[in-house]
Amino acid sequence: MTRWTLRDATPADHDGLVFLWLESFARSKFSQRAAIETMREHKARIWTELHGVVRWLLERERVLVLCDPQNAGIIWAFACSGAGRLHYVMVKDRFVDWREEMLLALLGAMPLDGVAYSFQSADYIEVFGAMPSGWRFDPHLPARLILEAAA
């Protein structure tokens, strides 16, 4: 028996993935919590600011999930990406011992050069020390994709 099942996300997964993405991002050092915000206020602000963008990305980009091999509806990790781009990758905290293996299962096919990433990944950086040097951070990538699609 394998540790997990790798599959493409379905629309039925999107609500849970939005929650996992925004909760994970809000708790990371990359979400820029204001000094005067409580964590509850911060999470509410992140949800308000990013919910629509995250849902848009999940509905249009490729999303791979690693899930419980006994129940495909229980997601343990996921990555949202497109051609030459990575939007987010995360592994649930309880799987920290498998984090590196899970990240490689989700991102193993990503090239080491020429990738734009739109959100910093605390999971990736904790495991590998930094995002790959050939990748570039582009926080405006989702907005450009949305505008191009609307044109």
C-alpha positions as CSV (number, residue, x, y, z in Angstrom):
1,M,0.0,0.0,0.0
2,T,1.3,3.5,-0.9
3,R,1.5,6.2,1.7
4,W,-0.8,8.5,-0.2
5,T,-2.8,8.8,-3.5
6,L,-1.8,11.4,-6.0
7,R,-4.6,12.7,-8.1
8,D,-6.0,15.9,-9.9
9,A,-8.2,18.0,-7.7
10,T,-11.9,18.1,-8.6
11,P,-14.4,20.9,-8.2
12,A,-15.7,19.1,-5.1
13,D,-12.2,19.7,-3.5
14,H,-12.1,23.5,-4.1
15,D,-13.8,24.7,-0.9
16,G,-11.4,22.7,1.2
17,L,-8.4,23.8,-0.8
18,V,-9.3,27.4,-0.5
19,F,-9.4,27.0,3.3
20,L,-6.1,25.1,3.4
21,W,-4.4,27.6,1.1
22,L,-5.6,30.7,3.0
23,E,-5.2,29.3,6.5
24,S,-1.6,28.1,5.6
25,F,-0.7,31.4,4.0
26,A,-2.1,33.5,6.8
27,R,0.0,31.6,9.4
28,S,3.2,31.9,7.3
29,K,5.8,34.6,7.7
30,F,5.0,35.8,4.2
31,S,1.5,37.1,4.7
32,Q,2.7,40.4,6.4
33,R,0.5,40.5,9.5
34,A,0.1,44.1,10.7
35,A,1.4,44.7,14.2
36,I,-2.0,45.9,15.4
37,E,-3.9,42.9,14.0
38,T,-5.0,40.0,16.1
39,M,-4.5,36.6,14.3
40,R,-8.3,36.5,13.9
41,E,-8.3,39.9,12.2
42,H,-5.3,38.9,10.1
43,K,-7.0,35.7,8.8
44,A,-10.2,37.7,8.1
45,R,-8.2,40.2,6.0
46,I,-6.3,37.5,4.1
47,W,-9.6,35.8,3.4
48,T,-11.2,39.0,2.1
49,E,-8.2,40.0,0.0
50,L,-7.3,36.6,-1.5
51,H,-10.4,34.4,-1.5
52,G,-11.5,35.3,-5.0
53,V,-8.0,35.1,-6.5
54,V,-7.3,31.7,-4.9
55,R,-10.7,30.3,-6.1
56,W,-10.0,31.6,-9.6
57,L,-6.6,29.9,-9.7
58,L,-8.0,26.6,-8.4
59,E,-10.7,26.6,-11.0
60,R,-8.3,27.3,-13.9
61,E,-4.9,26.0,-13.1
62,R,-3.7,22.4,-12.6
63,V,-4.1,21.3,-9.0
64,L,-2.5,18.1,-7.8
65,V,-3.5,16.7,-4.4
66,L,-2.0,14.0,-2.2
67,C,-4.7,12.3,-0.3
68,D,-5.4,9.5,2.2
69,P,-5.2,6.2,0.2
70,Q,-8.3,4.9,2.0
71,N,-10.4,8.1,1.4
72,A,-9.6,10.3,-1.6
73,G,-11.6,13.1,-0.1
74,I,-9.1,13.7,2.7
75,I,-6.4,15.9,1.3
76,W,-3.0,15.9,3.0
77,A,-1.1,18.2,0.6
78,F,-1.6,20.0,-2.7
79,A,0.1,22.1,-5.4
80,C,-1.5,24.7,-7.7
81,S,0.5,25.3,-10.9
82,G,0.4,26.0,-14.6
83,A,2.8,26.0,-17.5
84,G,6.0,27.6,-16.1
85,R,4.4,28.8,-12.9
86,L,3.7,27.7,-9.4
87,H,1.0,29.4,-7.3
88,Y,1.1,27.5,-4.0
89,V,2.2,24.3,-2.5
90,M,1.5,23.1,1.0
91,V,1.6,20.0,3.2
92,K,-0.5,19.7,6.3
93,D,1.5,20.1,9.5
94,R,0.8,16.6,10.8
95,F,2.8,15.2,7.8
96,V,6.0,17.0,8.6
97,D,8.0,13.8,8.6
98,W,6.9,13.1,5.0
99,R,7.1,16.8,3.9
100,E,10.1,16.5,1.6
101,E,8.8,13.4,-0.1
102,M,5.4,14.9,-0.6
103,L,6.8,18.1,-2.1
104,L,8.8,16.1,-4.5
105,A,5.8,14.0,-5.4
106,L,3.8,17.2,-6.1
107,L,6.6,19.2,-7.8
108,G,9.0,16.7,-9.2
109,A,8.2,17.5,-12.8
110,M,8.7,21.3,-12.3
111,P,11.8,22.6,-14.1
112,L,14.6,24.1,-12.1
113,D,14.8,27.2,-14.2
114,G,12.2,29.6,-15.7
115,V,9.4,29.1,-13.2
116,A,7.5,32.1,-11.8
117,Y,5.9,31.6,-8.4
118,S,3.2,33.9,-7.1
119,F,3.1,32.9,-3.4
120,Q,6.1,32.2,-1.2
121,S,5.8,28.6,0.1
122,A,6.9,28.2,3.8
123,D,6.8,24.4,3.4
124,Y,9.2,24.4,0.4
125,I,11.6,26.9,2.1
126,E,11.6,24.9,5.4
127,V,12.5,21.7,3.6
128,F,14.9,23.0,0.9
129,G,16.2,26.3,2.4
130,A,15.0,28.5,-0.4
131,M,13.0,28.5,-3.6
132,P,15.1,27.3,-6.5
133,S,17.5,30.0,-7.7
134,G,16.3,29.7,-11.3
135,W,12.7,30.6,-10.2
136,R,11.5,34.1,-9.8
137,F,9.0,35.5,-7.4
138,D,6.1,37.3,-9.2
139,P,3.3,38.3,-6.8
140,H,1.4,40.0,-9.6
141,L,1.2,36.8,-11.7
142,P,-2.4,35.9,-10.6
143,A,-3.6,39.4,-11.4
144,R,-2.1,39.3,-14.9
145,L,-3.6,35.9,-15.6
146,I,-7.1,37.1,-14.5
147,L,-6.8,40.2,-16.7
148,E,-5.6,38.2,-19.7
149,A,-8.5,35.8,-19.3
150,A,-11.0,38.7,-19.1
151,A,-9.6,40.4,-22.3
